[in-house]
């Protein structure tokens, strides 16, 4: 097994032996993948003058209108933020655009304009998603996610899928 070349199913990737691939540093590959995927998503969101925290806010407010307050949504999103985001600035920006409203109890919901912006951004993110998955068998993707979940759990993190918060 160690000397056989492992097929990549993609003509632009070289083939390597099982042993060569098994010896690769996972941190280097996951780090590079993270930077490229997140960079592509952020570039597409920037076309709409949005950041990832804007996107997260739009999705949460759309998925559970009125149930997220500034405090509960900030608590939910902060673990995913690597930009030291001031979430109040994000919420204020979306309110100033007319995309987000707050009710008397602080619950946030999208306006029609906010939902339209969310859908435009979603389309852009789907383009990145499709590019990311190009040439990858869905079963291989599932195996990859499960391997990464196990790595996270092995290192003391939460390997479960994120709760949708609803």
N, C-alpha and C positions, 0 to 999 in steps of 0.2 A: 504494500500500500504506500509506503513512504516514498518510492521512486516514481510512482505513476503521476502523470500530469492531471490536475483537476480542471475540468472544463469550466469556463466562465460563461458560456452561452452568449458571449458578446464578442464581436470580431475586433473591437478596439482594445481589448484587455489581453495581456499575455497570460499564458497558463503557467502554473507553478505546481510543484509537487505538494502532496498532502502535508509532508513534514515542513516544507518551506512556509506554507500558509499557517500551520499550527503554531509555528514559532513567532508569528507576528505579534507586535505589541498592541494589545486591544485598545489601550488608552490613546495611542497615536491615531489609530484608524477611527475610533469613535469621535475623537476630538476633531479630526479633519472632516468627518461626515457632518458633525454638528455645525461646524463653522460654515460649511458649504450650504447645507440645507437651510439653516437659520438665515444666512446671508441672502440666499435667493428669496426666501419668504419676506424678509425685511425690505429687500429691493422692490418687490412687487407691491407691498403695502405702502411704501414711500411714494409710489405713483399716485396713490389716493391721498397722500399727505397724512398717512397713518403710521403708527408704530405698532409693535406687537402688543403692548399693553392696551392700546386703543382697540385692536382686534379682539383681544380677550374680553374686554369690557363689552363690546358690541355683541359678541356671542353669548355671554352670560346674561346680559339684559334681554336679549332676544329670546333665549331659551326659557327664562323664568321671569317674565315681566313683573316688576313691582316687588319681587321677593329679595333682591339684592340691595343692600344699603352700601354707602361708601365704606363703612367699617368692615362689613362682612365680605364684600368683594375684595377689598384690599387684603384682608387676611387670607382669602382664598388664592389670590394671584401672586402675592409676594414670594412664595417659594419658587416660582417659575421665572422670576425676574432676575436678569443678570445685568440690568442697566441702571440699578439704583433709582428706579422710577419714583417720582412723586405722583402717586395715583390720583390725588386730588386735582393736580394739574391736568391729568388725562380726562377726568370726569368733567372738570370745568371747561376744557376745550370742546368736548363733545356736546356739552350743553350750549356753549356759545355758538357752535355750528348749527344748532337746532336739531341735532341727531339724538339727543338723550334728554329725558325729563326726570325730575324727582318729584314724588308726591309728598303729601304732608307728613308721612311717616318716614320719609327718606328713601322709599323704594324707587328704584330706577327702572325706566322702560325706554325702549326706542320709539322714536317718531317714525313717520313714513320715510322721511329723508334719511334717518339713521338706518332703517331697514334696507333702503335702496343702496346706501353706502356699504353696508355689511355684505349685501349680495354681490356688489361689484368686487369687493375685496375677496370674498369667498371664491369668485371665479378666478381671480388672479392666483390665489393660493392653490386652487385645484390644478392650475397649469404646472405649478412647481411640484405638486404631489404626483402628477402624471409623469413629469420628467424624472423625478426621483425613482419611480417604480419601473421605468422603462427597462425592458430586458430582464426583469426579476419575476420569477414564477411566484404567484401569490402564496403558495405553500412554503417557498423558501423565505418569503418575507415574514410569515408567521413564525417560522423556526427562529429567524433572526431576532424578532421581538421577544420570544420566549427566552432565548439565550441572554439577551440584554437584561431582561427582568431578573433572571437568575443571578447574573453578575451583580446587579444592584442589590438584591437581597443578600448575597454572599458577603457584600461589603457593608452590611448594616442598614441599607436603605430600604425603602418601601417598594417592593417589586410588583405590587398590585397596580391595576389600571386606576387612573385618577377617577375619583368619584365625580359625577357630573354636577353635584351640588344641588340637584333639584329636590 
